[in-house]
Amino acid sequence: MRENFKFAVACLLGLFSLNSAAADLRCNHVLLKLDDSSARANLAIVQGKGDENSIEAALALAGNQAILKKTEEFGYDKSRDDFAAAMRAVQSGKEVGKDYFGLKRLKEQIEETEAALALLHGDGDGLIGRVCEKMRSFLPNDYRDEIGIQIVAGGHATGFTFDDEPVFYLAANRIGGDAAGMELITVHELFHVVQAVRSPWKLDDIKALKKKNPTRGNVMEHLYNGYLEGGATFVADPSDYSGDGLVVTFFREGKQQNMKYIKRRFVTFEAYLSQLWYDDEADAEAIYAAGFYDDGPMYYVGYRMAEALVEQHGQNYLNTALDQSPAQFFLDYLQLCRSDETLPCFSANAENIIDGITKIQGADG
């Protein structure tokens, strides 16, 4: 899951209506632009509706372009033509083969997809109101931007973002009618967008560093991911959401399991950090997948750090951290855990690595 609001909105039912392809609403001073067109297009295709023109039109939609990009990010070398072929197969009722784009699964989740769209239509004002309340302190009055919310159907991720784009994606078929899960994912992904916009370190900076010095760049990316996912998981804390929907239950149980073994998670995070620092042949993509896919064990290293830092410095700490280098987040925690033996901590070796990253030109933004 990376993978860019005082609430005021009038006539939200009309603004958020998913009978049309797009809607605009505001959270603080940020304009949210909701678009469900790709979800509706894919839903029709897997039900055998439309023709070749409808497939071409669906492939041109931003949500489907994102599904293709995410498929590539998962390590599958698949093209737009491959996506089109999968759409043709499922539209005609033929065998899809390996479900790279999640269309076969989508065909089995038509009811779930319709339930998610109905949820957004029926409780859009309540959902966005609760999301904006969670996000209030992270969107100061001088933070003005447009953020896109793309509702997709298909793929293999429930919620995701890309690079520094002010857009996040939610998979209707994977969320279904789980209202608490929809709210959790929306807060989590929206916070990611804010993190990316406000951080002095951008992914382009990390890519440039990786090109210049792969090991240092890989370490910075590992810290960046720990900061991103830890912060977003703290803001969208699974324990704050009730209900027995599949999504909210998955995240709540994931938190319980990972927090039970949080000291081990810190050890693993540091082991990955050391491997990336000392081994110039370390497989950074495999390490990322091991730490941040599935139940995301490395999410909870950053979560525990954010929790402790907020307890120590107050709720505004996380807001301040948005404008700092991700490495500073780790240095702040190291200072705290060195003085509190009840907290899981990192070794002196890890501290030297993190401190070394801050000394790289530009590490402080």
N, C-alpha and C positions, 0 to 999 in steps of 0.2 A: 503494500500500500504506500508511493512517493508523491515511487514512485516518486493560485494567486488568484460594527456596522451599526446612536439612539434609534430604536426601531420605530419607524413611522410608515404606515402604508394605508391607503384608502381603497375601498372597494377591492380587497384582495381576492375575493372569490372570482371576480372578473379578471383581474390581472394574472392570477395564477391558473386560470382555466386551461386544462390540457386538452380541451376540444380544439384549440388552435395550436399551431406548432411552436409558438414562442410567447413569452410573457416577460414583462419587466416589473421589478419591485425594488424597494430600497431598504437597506439595512444601514443605519447611521447615514453617512454621506455616500455610501457605495451603492451603485446601481447593479442589481443582480439581474442577469438576462438568462431566463430559463428557456431551454429548447428541448423538446421531446421528439422532434421530427424523425430522428434516426430510429428511435425505439419503435415508433408507430410503423415506420416503413418496414423494419425487420419483422415485426409482428405479423404484418400482412403477408410478407414473403413466405414465412414458415408455415402459414396457413394456406399456401397455394394460390394466393391472389396475385394479380398483376401479370406482367410480361417482361420481356427483355428491357424495355424502356424503364420499367419501374426498378429493375435491378441497377441500371446505369444511374438513375436518379438517386437511389439509396446509397450507392458507392460514393457519390459526390458530397454527401452530407458529412458535416464535421464529426458527428458522433461515430460514424463508421470508419472515417479516416483514423480516428483515435483508436478504435478496436484493432485496426490493421497495424498501427504503430506499436500498440501494446503487445500484440502477438509477436512482432519482431523483437521487442524488448525482452520477451520471455525466451528468446533464443531460437525461434522458428524462422527460417529463411523463406517467408511467404510473401507473395506479391498481390497487387490489386487484382490481377487476373485469377489468382488462386481463390481470392475472396469471392469474385464474381462466379467462378465455377461452383463453389460451395453453395452460393445463393441459388444458382440455377438448379442444382441437384435437389436441394430441400424444397424449392418452390414446385418442382415437378414430382416430388414424392420419391425420388431416387435415393439410393444409398449415398450418404455424404462421405463416407470413408473416415479417416481420422479427423476428429472434430476440432481442428485448429482454431476456428473462429467461434466456437460455442453455439453454432446454429442448430445442431442436432439436439443439444441440451435445451436450447431455447424452445424448440418445438414441443418438448416435454414440459415446459414451464410457461405455457400460454396463460394459464389461470393466474400464476404468480405475477407475471408481467402486467396483466390487466389489473390485478389487485394493487400493485404499486402505483400505476397511473391513476387509478381511482382514489387511492389514498392521497396523492398529491393534489388531485382535483377537489376532493372533499374536505381535506384538512390542511390545505396549503397555508392559510393564514395562521393557524395554530402552530404548525410545524416551523415555519419561518420565524414566527414570533419567538418561539423557544430557542431556536438556533441563534437569532440575533441577540437575545438576552445573554446567552453563553459567551458570545463574541464581543459584547459591548466594549470591554476595556481594551481590546486589542485593535480597535479601529478608531484612533483619535480623529478629531475633527479635520486635521490636515491630511488625513489619509483619504484621498479621493481617487476612485478608479472604477472601472467596470469589471465585473467578474461574471464569467459565464458558468452556467450550470447546465451541462449536457446530460440528458437522460438517455442512456443507451440500452440496448437489449442484445445480449450475446457476449462474446469474449469470455475471459476467465478471471476477471477481477471485479470485486464488488464496488470499489471506489478507487479512483486513481487521479494523479495529476502528471504533467510533463514539465520538466525543466522549469523555466521561469514564466510559463504562460499563465495569464490570469483567468484560467478555466479549470474546473474540475468536473469529473465524470462519475455518474452513478449508474450502476447496472440494475434496471428495474426487475429483470427476471431473477436476480440473485437476492433481492431485498423483499419482493412480494409485498404483502400487507403488513409487514412488521413495522409498525409506526415508531417504536422505540429504536429499532435498528436503523430505520431511515434517518431519524434525527441524529443518532450517534455518528453514522457515516458522513452525514452532511457537515456536522461540526468539525469532524476530524479532517475532512478534505478541504473545507473552507479555511481552517487554520493553516494547512499546508500552503495554500495560496498566499496568505498573509506572510507566513515565514519567508517564502521565496521572494516576495516583493520587498520586504523590509530588511532582509539580511544583507550586510555589506559584502558577503561572499556569495557569488552566484555560481551556478553550475558551469557556466562558461569559464569562470575563473579557475574552477577545479579542473576542468578539461585542459585548460592552458598549462596549469601546473603539472598535470599528469604527462603532458607532452614533453615538458621541460625536464621533469624529474618524476618518473612513474611511481616510485615507491612513496615519495612524499605526497604526491597527488592522491594515491590510493588511501593513504592514512587520513588525509584531510577529508576525503569522501566518506570514509568510515565514520569519522567523528561527526560529519555533517548529517549523515543518515541517522546516527544515534540521537543527535539533537532534534532533527526533524520529527522522527517517529515518537521519541520520548515525549516531546512537548505536545504533539497532537494527541497522543494517548492520554496525557494528563488532563488536557482541556476537555476532551471527549471521554472522560473516565467511564469505563464500562459499568462500574459500580453505581453510577448515578442514574442508570436506566433500568427500569423494571420491565416485566413482561417475559413471555416464554417464546417469543419469535426466534426463528433460526439464527438470524444475524446477531441479535443482542445476546442470545444465549452463547453463541460461539465466542464472542469477545469477552463476555463475563467469565466463562469457564477458562478461556485462555489466560486472562489476568490471574485468576485464582491459582492456576497451575504454575505459571511463571513466577509469581510472587512467592509461592511456596519454596521455590528453589532459586531465589534471587541472588544469593551469594555465588551460586554456580554460574548464573548468567553473567555476573561481573567478571568471573574468571574467564569465561568463554570470550566475552567481548575483548578482554585484554589479550588473550591468546591470538585472536584475529588481528588485533592492533599490532602486536609484535611481529607476526608473520608478514604483514603488509609492509612494515618498516624495514625489516632486516632481509627479506627475501625478494629480490627483484623479479623472480619468476612466479611469485604467488599469484594464484588465480583469483583476482579481485571479484569477478562476477560470481564465481562459485561461493566465495565467502559471503558476498551479499545475499545470495539466495539462501544459504544455510542460516543466516542470521535474521533476515527480514521477510522471508516468505512464510507461507502457511500460518502457524500460530505466532510468528514474529517474536521469538524469544529475546532478541536484542531490543525490541521496542521497550521492554520493561526495565532495562538498564537506564535508559534516558528517562523513563517514567519515574523510577525511584529517585533519580537525581533531581528532577523537577519538583517532585513532592517534598523532598527534604529542603531544597533551596527556598521554596515558597513558605514552608513552615518556619524557616529561619529568618527570611527577609521580607515576608509579606507577599500578598497576591501580585503586587506590581512588579515583582522580580521577573516573572516570565515575560511581561510586556517589555521591560528594559532589555532582556536577553534577545529579543527580536532584532535589535539594532546593533548587536555585537557579533564578533566572530564566533562560530560554533565552538572553536577551541576554548574560548573564554568560559563557556558554559561548563566545560569539564574542569578547567582550572578553578572556577568558583566552587565546584563541588569538592574537588580535592582539598581545598582549604578547609571546607566544612567537615569532611569525613576524617581528616587528620586530627581534629579536635573532638570527635564524637565516635567512640569505639563501638557504638551500637549500629552505626551505619556501615554497609558494605563499602569497601574502598578499593583503590587501585594501588599497585606496587610503585616503588620508587622508579623502576624501569619505565612503567607506563607514564608516570609523571614527566620523566625526562623526554619521552617521545612527544607528549602533548606540548610541553614547554618548547621543544625544538621546533614544532610546527608553527608556534606563534612567532618565532624569530625569523621565519621566512618572509621576505619582503612582501608586503601587502596582506599579511595574515590578519591584521587588525582592520582591514578594509581600506 
